[in-house]
Amino acid sequence: MPPMNDEALSADLIYSLELTDPARHMITVVCRIENPDPAGQIVSLPAWIPGSYLMREFAKHITAIAASERGAPVGLHKLDKSSFQIAPCDGPLVVRASIYAHDLSVRGAFVDGGHAFLNPACLCLRVHGQEDEPCLVQTQPPEGVDGWSVATALERRTGEPGQFGVFAAQNYDALIDRPLLMGPLTTGEFTVAGVPHSISLCGGEHADVDRLAADLALVCAWQADLFGLPLPMSRYDFLVMVQDSGYGGLEHRDSSALICARRDLPVPSQQEVTSGYRKFLGLASHEYFHLWNIKRIRPAGLTPYRLDRENYTRQLWLFEGITSYYDDLALLRSGLLGVQGYLRLVGENLTRVYRSRGRRAQTLEDASFDAWVKFYRPDENSGNATVSYYAKGAMVALALDLELRLRTDNDVSLDDVMRALWRDYGGVGRALPAGAFERLTEELCGQSMAEFFDQNLRSTVDPPVGILLAQFGVHLQLRAAESDADRGGQAPQREGPARPWLGISMARDGEQLKIRQVAADGPAAAAGVSPGDELIAINGWRVDAANPAARFAELAVGEPGRLSLFRRGRLIELEVAPSRSPRDTAWLSLDAGADEASLNRRELWLGS
């Protein structure tokens, strides 16, 4: 990699991202270090990517690495799983790494003949001792490929928008927080508070990008108004990989990486907000809210990022749970979702919590702390042992918002707390210490909130959301699930006898039907059913792996049935008596007889 002569294109650190062999998912990353450490330069790849709390060990994808000085080889050896020691030299030092990139997610790096998505955290070596130095990134399309463009929040130094060229980052943290999407992109643009925004779709050429831009503008504008202007960035990019199926997102400082199913995006002839499109808008809303709540309002435990080890905090519920509360609320308050639609989404989230037996085993603060080893590494017993700090965090955020409104006669809400967090911490670059959120909330409402926080963060007692919602003219009701596909949020759709419940979930494995999870308090667990068992028959009749519901329908509540299973190749017979399906499916409705005070509260909360 030759040096660049233009002064604006010179830097002590220059990275080149070369899509050397897309068909084999190979990328060559060249790092030029003008002034290497005279004692011998150490370089490494991060072991995790901020926003996804799992040790992913990105260096495992390096297939070859070598160092040179003016074309002559320089000694290099591995220090540990992620780090390399290079022999002393005068420089400039060039480190060339071949990296396998086949992680089709928002957390990794991917390239093939159709597109590329590059998280620099997975590719660009950290130059120890020079993390604060500005750097340049050279990009180029793969050889023989036409029609590709590039979208990224990196600062452009050469070329027109969409073109490959040279980009800049002010330091290593800024570099790894700005992914690049490359391929045949469809792009829409909009402006919020004078700041340019874009949405770039790879694989979404069928979508109504003008509608996407217009709808996202409403969501982003509402969030900007919530926290107050000016916006904390000079531009923002939604980078979207559109696939046959899939869902996910990862926040970045000035952009977000999203994956969605093709069917979830609107087409030009479509007017309504389908459930899939609502899901996509909620995802984009969630990641945009992180622009403030985690990327700038940051917990002390994640400040600064230590990229070679786990970074612990008990506050992930605050950053992911509160964001999960506001992502759908922003759709309502920006006019993209009606009240009934919003209450359905709240009911679905409450259903996720009520169906989690782990909420009786793990507190919300512990769920945050244990994300590294539990939430991101689930197993067959996770449903009994853990609770999601996203879902229960959103439930607690709802309870906190309503509690504050009730205690202060609507003078203070969670909106005010978020604005104060931005004013006192995120907006001035201060990390949020443990306990500061609770103290700030108490200062704003003028009352002790110790009992609320102790119960909801540090115990396994459910928040009293039903009691709180009733004072806002909203009924919370619980019913049994009507099918395995019932996600809650709706009133009962049919009348009939109670469904028999065994307390198991299953997954098809080829022609086999495997027990995936067993509820610790369910009849199947009491009978001795184990995760991993293959279910072959009920009461002597074979279970069709493609349609097991038909056979389960023959079971009756309270009547013993016989399960035939294979366990590690051995046939076993177990007797189990199904119980009634638990009432763990939530749905919300407006109280037509609510008093005037409740209606006023509801109006101020929901705008209806």
C-alpha positions in Angstrom: 0.0 0.0 0.0 1.8 3.1 -1.1 1.6 6.4 0.9 -0.9 9.0 -0.3 0.8 12.3 -1.2 -2.1 14.7 -0.8 -1.7 16.3 2.7 -5.5 15.8 3.3 -5.0 12.1 2.6 -2.0 11.5 4.8 -2.1 10.0 8.3 0.1 8.0 10.6 -2.4 5.2 10.4 -3.9 4.1 7.1 -6.1 1.0 6.6 -7.0 -0.5 3.2 -10.0 -2.8 3.0 -9.6 -5.0 -0.1 -12.4 -7.4 -1.1 -9.8 -9.8 -2.5 -11.9 -13.0 -3.0 -15.6 -12.4 -2.5 -16.6 -15.9 -3.7 -14.5 -17.4 -0.9 -15.5 -14.7 1.6 -12.0 -13.4 1.9 -10.9 -9.8 2.8 -7.4 -8.5 2.9 -6.9 -5.7 5.4 -3.7 -3.7 5.1 -2.6 -1.5 8.0 0.2 1.0 7.4 1.8 2.4 10.6 4.0 5.4 9.9 5.7 5.5 13.3 5.6 2.0 14.9 6.6 1.5 18.5 10.4 1.4 18.5 10.3 -1.3 21.2 8.2 -3.5 18.9 4.6 -2.7 17.8 1.7 -4.7 19.3 -1.5 -5.0 17.3 -4.7 -6.8 18.1 -8.3 -7.3 17.1 -11.2 -6.6 19.6 -12.7 -9.7 21.2 -16.2 -8.2 21.1 -18.2 -5.4 19.4 -19.8 -2.7 21.5 -23.6 -3.1 21.8 -23.4 -6.9 21.6 -22.2 -8.3 24.9 -20.5 -11.6 24.0 -16.9 -12.5 23.5 -16.8 -13.2 19.8 -13.0 -13.5 19.4 -12.8 -11.8 16.0 -9.1 -12.7 15.6 -10.1 -16.3 15.1 -11.1 -15.4 11.5 -7.5 -14.3 10.6 -6.2 -16.9 8.2 -2.8 -15.3 7.6 -0.9 -12.3 8.9 2.5 -10.8 8.0 4.4 -7.6 8.6 7.0 -5.8 6.4 9.1 -2.7 6.3 9.8 -1.2 2.8 9.0 -4.6 1.3 11.3 -6.6 3.7 9.7 -9.1 6.1 9.5 -8.1 9.8 9.2 -10.7 12.5 5.8 -11.3 14.0 4.5 -13.7 16.6 1.2 -14.2 18.4 1.0 -13.1 22.0 -2.5 -14.4 22.9 -5.8 -15.2 21.2 -6.1 -11.7 19.8 -2.7 -10.0 19.9 0.5 -10.0 17.8 3.9 -8.8 18.7 6.0 -7.3 15.8 9.7 -7.0 15.9 11.2 -3.5 16.3 11.6 -1.5 13.1 11.9 2.2 12.0 8.8 2.2 9.8 6.7 2.7 8.0 5.4 -0.7 9.1 2.8 -2.5 6.9 0.7 -5.3 8.4 -1.3 -7.4 6.0 -4.0 -9.8 7.3 -6.2 -12.2 5.4 -9.6 -12.4 7.1 -12.5 -14.8 6.5 -15.8 -12.8 6.4 -18.9 -15.0 6.4 -20.9 -13.7 9.3 -24.2 -12.5 7.8 -25.2 -10.5 10.8 -25.0 -6.9 12.1 -22.2 -7.9 14.5 -19.5 -9.2 12.1 -18.1 -9.0 8.6 -19.5 -10.5 5.4 -18.6 -10.5 1.8 -19.8 -12.5 -1.3 -20.5 -11.7 -4.9 -23.7 -9.9 -3.9 -22.7 -7.4 -1.2 -20.4 -6.7 1.7 -21.0 -5.6 5.2 -17.9 -4.6 7.2 -17.7 -3.8 10.9 -14.2 -2.4 11.3 -14.1 -3.9 14.8 -13.8 -7.3 13.1 -11.2 -6.3 10.6 -9.1 -3.3 11.5 -6.2 -4.0 13.8 -5.8 -1.9 16.9 -2.4 -0.3 17.0 -1.5 -0.3 20.7 -0.3 3.1 21.9 -1.9 4.9 18.9 -5.6 4.4 19.7 -6.1 8.2 19.8 -4.4 8.9 16.5 -6.6 9.9 13.4 -6.7 7.3 10.7 -7.7 6.9 7.1 -9.6 4.0 5.4 -9.2 3.2 1.7 -12.1 1.3 0.1 -12.5 -0.2 -3.3 -15.1 -2.5 -4.9 -14.1 -6.1 -5.8 -12.5 -6.6 -9.2 -14.9 -7.2 -12.1 -18.0 -6.0 -10.2 -20.1 -3.2 -11.5 -22.9 -1.2 -9.9 -21.7 -1.3 -6.3 -21.8 1.7 -4.0 -20.8 2.2 -0.4 -22.7 3.7 2.6 -21.0 4.6 5.9 -20.9 7.2 8.6 -17.2 7.5 8.2 -16.1 11.0 7.1 -15.6 11.1 3.3 -12.3 12.4 2.0 -12.5 11.5 -1.7 -15.3 10.8 -4.2 -18.9 11.7 -4.4 -21.7 10.3 -2.1 -22.0 6.5 -2.7 -18.7 6.2 -4.4 -15.8 4.1 -3.1 -12.8 6.2 -1.9 -11.0 7.3 1.2 -12.6 7.9 4.5 -11.4 9.2 7.8 -12.0 8.6 11.5 -10.7 10.7 14.4 -9.4 7.7 16.4 -9.7 3.9 16.7 -13.0 4.1 18.8 -14.6 6.2 16.1 -13.3 3.8 13.4 -14.8 0.7 14.9 -18.1 2.4 15.5 -18.8 3.1 11.8 -19.6 0.1 9.7 -19.7 0.1 5.9 -22.4 -1.4 3.7 -21.3 -2.1 0.1 -23.2 -3.5 -2.9 -26.1 -2.4 -5.2 -27.8 0.0 -2.8 -31.1 1.7 -2.9 -31.0 4.9 -1.0 -33.5 7.4 0.4 -32.7 10.7 2.1 -34.4 13.0 4.6 -33.5 15.8 7.0 -34.2 16.1 10.7 -33.5 19.4 12.5 -31.2 20.4 9.7 -29.1 17.2 9.9 -29.0 14.9 6.8 -30.2 11.3 7.2 -30.1 8.5 4.8 -31.4 4.9 4.6 -29.5 2.5 2.3 -31.0 -0.8 1.4 -29.0 -3.7 0.1 -31.5 -6.2 -1.5 -34.5 -3.8 -1.1 -34.9 -2.5 -4.6 -38.6 -3.5 -4.5 -39.3 -1.3 -1.5 -41.0 2.1 -1.4 -37.9 4.0 -0.2 -39.6 7.4 -0.4 -42.2 6.2 2.2 -39.5 4.7 4.3 -37.7 8.0 4.4 -40.8 9.9 5.2 -41.9 7.6 8.0 -38.4 7.4 9.5 -38.3 11.2 9.4 -41.3 11.3 11.7 -39.9 8.9 14.2 -36.5 10.6 14.3 -38.0 14.0 14.6 -40.0 13.0 17.6 -37.0 11.5 19.3 -35.0 14.6 18.5 -37.7 16.7 20.2 -37.8 14.4 23.2 -34.1 15.0 24.0 -33.9 18.5 22.6 -31.9 20.1 19.8 -29.4 20.4 18.4 -28.8 16.8 17.3 -25.5 15.4 18.5 -24.1 14.4 15.1 -23.6 15.9 11.7 -25.3 13.1 9.7 -27.0 9.7 10.4 -27.2 6.6 8.2 -29.5 3.5 8.5 -27.6 0.6 6.8 -30.1 -2.1 6.0 -29.4 -5.6 4.8 -32.7 -7.0 3.3 -33.0 -10.8 3.3 -35.6 -13.5 2.7 -35.9 -13.7 6.4 -34.1 -12.2 9.4 -34.3 -9.5 12.0 -31.7 -7.6 14.1 -30.0 -4.4 14.7 -26.9 -2.9 16.2 -26.5 0.7 17.2 -23.6 2.9 16.3 -22.6 6.5 17.2 -23.8 8.0 13.9 -25.5 5.1 12.2 -27.2 1.8 12.8 -26.9 -1.6 11.1 -30.2 -3.4 10.5 -31.4 -6.7 9.0 -35.0 -7.3 8.0 -37.1 -9.6 5.9 -38.0 -8.5 2.4 -41.7 -8.9 3.1 -41.5 -6.4 6.0 -40.7 -3.4 3.8 -43.5 -1.5 2.1 -43.9 -1.5 -1.7 -45.2 1.4 -3.7 -48.7 0.1 -3.9 -49.0 -0.6 -0.2 -50.8 2.0 2.0 -51.3 0.3 5.4 -48.8 -0.3 8.1 -48.5 -4.1 8.1 -47.3 -6.0 11.2 -44.0 -6.6 9.4 -43.5 -3.0 8.5 -44.4 -2.0 12.0 -41.7 -4.4 13.3 -39.2 -2.8 11.0 -40.1 0.7 12.1 -39.8 -0.4 15.7 -36.4 -1.8 15.0 -35.2 1.4 13.4 -36.7 3.4 16.2 -34.9 1.3 18.8 -31.5 1.8 17.2 -32.0 5.5 16.6 -32.9 6.0 20.3 -29.5 4.5 21.2 -28.0 7.6 19.5 -28.6 9.1 22.9 -29.2 6.2 25.3 -26.0 4.1 25.3 -23.8 5.8 22.6 -23.6 9.0 24.5 -25.4 8.4 27.8 -23.1 5.6 28.7 -22.7 3.6 31.9 -19.5 3.9 33.8 -18.9 0.2 33.4 -18.6 0.6 29.7 -16.5 3.8 29.8 -14.0 3.5 28.3 -14.6 0.3 26.3 -12.1 -2.4 27.1 -12.1 -4.4 23.9 -10.1 -7.5 25.1 -12.3 -8.5 28.0 -15.9 -8.4 29.4 -17.1 -5.0 30.5 -19.6 -5.4 33.4 -22.5 -3.2 34.3 -25.8 -3.7 36.1 -27.4 -1.0 34.1 -28.1 -2.7 30.7 -31.8 -2.9 31.7 -31.7 1.0 31.6 -30.1 1.2 28.2 -31.9 -1.6 26.5 -35.1 -1.9 28.5 -35.9 1.8 28.4 -35.0 2.0 24.8 -37.3 -1.0 24.1 -40.1 0.9 25.9 -39.6 4.0 23.8 -39.1 2.3 20.4 -42.8 1.5 20.0 -44.0 4.6 22.0 -42.2 6.7 19.4 -44.3 5.1 16.7 -47.4 6.1 18.5 -46.3 9.7 19.4 -45.1 10.3 15.8 -48.4 9.3 14.4 -47.4 6.1 12.7 -49.3 3.9 15.1 -52.7 4.2 16.7 -53.5 3.7 20.3 -55.0 0.2 19.8 -52.0 -0.9 17.8 -49.7 0.5 20.5 -51.5 -1.3 23.3 -51.2 -4.5 21.3 -47.5 -4.2 21.2 -47.4 -3.5 24.9 -49.5 -6.6 25.5 -47.1 -8.7 23.4 -44.1 -7.5 25.4 -45.8 -8.2 28.7 -46.7 -11.7 27.4 -43.0 -12.3 26.8 -42.2 -11.4 30.4 -45.1 -13.4 32.0 -44.1 -16.5 30.0 -40.5 -16.3 31.3 -40.2 -18.5 34.3 -36.7 -17.1 34.7 -38.2 -13.9 36.0 -38.7 -15.7 39.3 -35.0 -16.7 39.3 -33.1 -13.7 38.1 -33.4 -10.0 39.0 -33.2 -7.3 36.4 -29.8 -6.0 37.6 -28.4 -9.6 37.6 -29.7 -10.1 34.1 -27.8 -7.0 33.0 -24.6 -8.1 34.8 -24.7 -11.7 33.5 -25.4 -10.7 29.8 -22.0 -12.0 28.8 -22.6 -15.5 30.0 -26.3 -15.9 30.0 -28.4 -13.7 27.7 -26.0 -14.0 24.8 -25.3 -17.6 25.4 -28.7 -19.2 26.0 -29.1 -22.9 26.5 -32.1 -25.3 27.0 -32.6 -24.1 30.6 -32.4 -20.4 30.0 -36.2 -20.0 30.1 -36.2 -21.3 33.6 -33.1 -19.4 34.8 -33.0 -16.0 33.1 -35.1 -13.0 32.2 -34.6 -10.6 29.3 -33.4 -7.2 30.3 -34.9 -6.0 27.1 -38.5 -7.3 27.7 -38.6 -6.9 31.5 -36.6 -3.7 31.3 -39.4 -2.3 29.0 -42.0 -3.5 31.5 -40.2 -1.7 34.3 -39.8 1.4 32.2 -43.6 1.4 31.6 -44.2 1.0 35.3 -41.8 3.8 36.1 -43.3 6.2 33.6 -46.8 5.6 35.0 -45.6 5.7 38.6 -43.9 9.1 38.1 -47.0 10.5 36.4 -49.2 9.4 39.2 -46.9 10.6 42.0 -46.5 14.1 40.5 -49.9 14.6 38.9 -48.3 14.3 35.5 -45.7 17.1 36.2 -42.9 14.5 35.8 -42.6 11.5 33.5 -39.9 9.2 32.2 -39.5 11.8 29.4 -38.2 14.3 31.9 -35.8 11.7 33.4 -34.4 11.0 29.9 -33.9 14.7 29.2 -32.1 15.1 32.5 -29.8 12.2 31.7 -28.9 13.8 28.5 -28.4 17.3 30.1 -26.3 16.0 33.0 -24.5 13.1 31.5 -24.7 12.3 27.8 -24.6 15.9 26.5 -21.6 16.8 28.5 -19.6 13.5 28.1 -20.0 12.2 31.7 -20.4 8.5 32.3 -23.4 7.4 34.3 -22.3 5.9 37.6 -24.2 3.1 39.3 -27.2 4.5 41.3 -27.1 7.9 39.5 -30.3 7.1 37.5 -32.2 6.4 40.7 -31.0 9.5 42.4 -31.8 11.7 39.5 -35.3 10.2 39.3 -35.9 10.9 43.0 -34.7 14.5 42.6 -37.1 15.1 39.7 -40.2 13.7 41.4 -39.2 15.0 44.9 -39.9 11.6 46.6 -38.1 8.5 47.6 -38.3 5.8 44.9 -36.2 3.3 46.9 -39.1 0.8 47.3 -39.9 1.0 43.6 -36.3 0.4 42.5 -35.6 -2.3 45.1 -38.6 -4.3 44.0 -38.2 -3.9 40.3 -34.4 -4.1 39.9 -33.2 -6.1 42.8 -36.1 -8.6 43.5 -38.0 -11.1 41.3 -41.4 -9.5 42.1 -43.4 -8.5 39.0 -44.0 -4.8 38.6 -47.7 -3.9 39.3 -48.4 -2.8 35.8 -52.1 -3.9 35.9 -52.8 -1.7 38.9 -50.9 1.2 37.3 -52.6 0.9 33.9 -56.0 0.9 35.5 -55.4 4.4 36.8 -54.8 5.4 33.2 -58.1 3.9 31.9 -56.4 0.8 30.5 -57.4 -2.8 31.4 -54.6 -5.4 31.6 -56.1 -8.9 31.2 -54.5 -12.3 31.2 -55.7 -15.4 29.3 -54.3 -18.8 28.2 -52.4 -19.0 25.0 -54.7 -20.2 22.1 -51.9 -21.8 20.1 -48.2 -22.1 19.9 -48.1 -19.1 17.6 -50.1 -16.9 20.0 -47.9 -14.0 20.9 -50.5 -12.2 23.0 -51.6 -8.6 22.7 -55.1 -9.5 21.5 -58.4 -10.5 23.1 -59.4 -14.1 23.0 -60.2 -15.1 19.4 -62.2 -18.3 20.1 -64.3 -20.0 22.7 -63.6 -23.5 23.7 -62.1 -25.8 26.4 -58.8 -25.1 28.0 -55.8 -26.3 26.0 -53.9 -29.1 27.6 -50.4 -27.9 28.7 -47.3 -30.0 29.1 -44.8 -27.2 29.6 -42.5 -28.1 26.7 -41.4 -26.4 23.5 -40.3 -28.4 20.5 -38.2 -28.0 17.4 -38.1 -30.1 14.2 -34.8 -31.6 13.4 -35.1 -33.1 10.0 -37.7 -35.8 10.4 -37.4 -35.8 14.1 -39.3 -33.8 16.7 -37.0 -32.8 19.5 -37.9 -31.4 22.9 -36.1 -28.1 23.0 -37.1 -26.7 26.4 -38.9 -28.0 29.5 -40.7 -25.6 31.9 -39.4 -26.3 35.4 -42.9 -26.0 36.8 -44.7 -28.0 34.1 -46.2 -31.5 34.0 -43.6 -32.7 31.5 -40.8 -31.8 33.9 -42.6 -33.6 36.8 -42.9 -36.7 34.6 -39.1 -36.7 33.7 -39.1 -35.3 30.2 -35.7 -33.9 29.3 -34.5 -31.4 26.7 -33.0 -33.3 23.8 -35.5 -36.1 24.0 -37.0 -37.2 20.6 -40.8 -37.4 20.8 -42.1 -40.2 18.6 -45.6 -41.1 19.9 -48.5 -40.1 22.2 -50.7 -42.8 23.6 -49.1 -45.2 21.2 -49.8 -43.2 18.1 -46.9 -41.7 16.1 -46.4 -38.0 16.2 -45.9 -36.4 12.8 -42.9 -34.0 13.1 -44.4 -31.8 10.5 -47.8 -31.5 12.3 -47.5 -32.4 15.9 -50.4 -30.2 17.0 -53.0 -32.8 15.7 -51.7 -35.5 18.1 -51.4 -33.1 21.1 -55.0 -32.1 20.6 -56.0 -35.6 21.6 -54.7 -35.0 25.1 -57.1 -33.9 27.8 -56.5 -31.7 30.9 -56.0 -33.9 33.9 -56.1 -37.1 32.0 -52.8 -39.1 32.0 -51.2 -39.6 28.7 -48.3 -41.7 27.6 -45.3 -40.2 25.8 -42.9 -42.4 23.9 -39.4 -40.9 23.5 -36.0 -41.7 22.3 -33.2 -40.5 24.7 -29.7 -41.1 23.4 -31.0 -43.9 21.3 -33.0 -45.7 24.1 -36.8 -45.9 24.0 -38.5 -44.6 27.2 -42.1 -44.4 28.1 -43.4 -41.6 30.5 -46.8 -40.9 31.9 -47.8 -37.3 32.1 -51.1 -35.6 33.0 -51.5 -32.3 31.2 -52.7 -29.3 33.2 -54.6 -26.2 32.0 -52.5 -23.7 30.0 -51.3 -21.0 32.3 -52.9 -17.5 32.1 -49.7 -15.8 30.9 -50.9 -14.2 27.7 -51.5 -10.4 28.1 -53.9 -8.1 26.3 -54.8 -4.5 27.0 -58.0 -2.6 26.3 -59.3 0.9 26.9 -61.7 1.2 29.8 -64.9 2.7 28.4 -66.0 3.6 32.0 -62.8 5.3 33.1 -63.3 8.4 35.2 -62.2 11.8 34.1 -59.0 11.8 36.0 -57.9 8.5 34.4 -58.9 9.8 31.0 -56.8 12.9 31.5 -53.8 10.8 32.6 -54.3 8.6 29.5 -54.4 11.6 27.2 -51.2 13.0 28.6 -49.5 9.6 28.4 -50.8 8.3 25.0 -52.1 11.4 23.4 -55.6 9.9 23.2 
